Amino acid sequence: MKKKILSMLTCLLAFVLSLTAFTACGKKGNNKNIVAVVREDGSGTKSAFMEILGLKGKSDVDGAIVGYGTAGMLTAVKNNSNAIGYDSLGYVTSEVKILTVNGVAPSSETIKNGTYKISRPLSIVYQEAKLTNNTNKKYLEFLKSSEAQTIISENGYITNVDNATNYVPEEGLSGQIDLSGSTSLQPLMEKLAAKFEALQSGVKVTVAGGGSGTGYNNAKKGVGDFGMISETFNSAKADNCTYYTVALDGIAIIVNKKNNINDISLDNLKGIFNKDDQIKTWDKI
């Protein structure tokens, strides 16, 4: 009887161990393919993510699934136990698991202090002389206001101003403000511009894209009033300018909730999305 019980326990243990090895994701011994979920081409989040990893301009990895928009990304990861993807922190829901990166969880605090590395500042660049124009000066004041911080938060970004105060409209303010540059910052700035126009009906704000390079160049040359950039300000690119960080953009790394992995290194993350040197299976993580 003892031998029979021992034999049954041995078989049961073997079954449990084999089942664990079969179902576990992100663990040594699991050689299942990693399913990389990427945003569509033209997505500002995708551009930022690839740029942060040093993969700007790289094609999607083999076998990648495209998640169109935030909803598409979340659905793809939620429905595939071997999937890994990314999206702006403010838009991620509890339907998926957020990973720490190099042991650091994404949060307002870690993004602001720079310890969470998958993040970047979104800033405007300008010549100080531009603020002698009162309309430009009031617009910069508005960007620091509580109304602006509300719009920033509602759109999934991290605010850069604590204890912001209400904007005080100026009667009779008029003129036009021109911004150009980063396409990642452009959608947020369009919403901020619309709010400013509602508060100051005599002012027209135009927001154009072109990329961060355009933002630097136009600000340096004085073309328009403010340039937009989606990287840490580099004074060598516009040595006659200063900058103001409008918001911080944190990008969360997400996996299926059944995945046992909780943390990923920056190097492994880069490997998963690097077409030239791709990490293809979970046992390599």
Buried (B, 14 or more C-beta within 10 A) or exposed (E): EEEEEEEEEEEEEEEEEEEEEEEBBBBEEBEBEBBBBBBEEEBBBBBBBBBBBEBEEEEBBEEBBBBEBBEBBBBBBBEBBBBBBBBBBBBBEEEBBBBBBBEBBBBBEBBBEEBBBBBBBBBBBBBEEBBEEEBBEBBBBBBBBEBBBEBBBEBBBBBBBEEBEEBEBBEEBEBEBBBBBBBBBBEBBBBBBEBBBEBBEEBBBEBBBBBBEBBBBBBBEEEBBBBBBBBEBEEEBBEEBBBBBBBBBBBBBBBBEEBBBEBBEBEBBBBBBBEEEBBBEBBBB
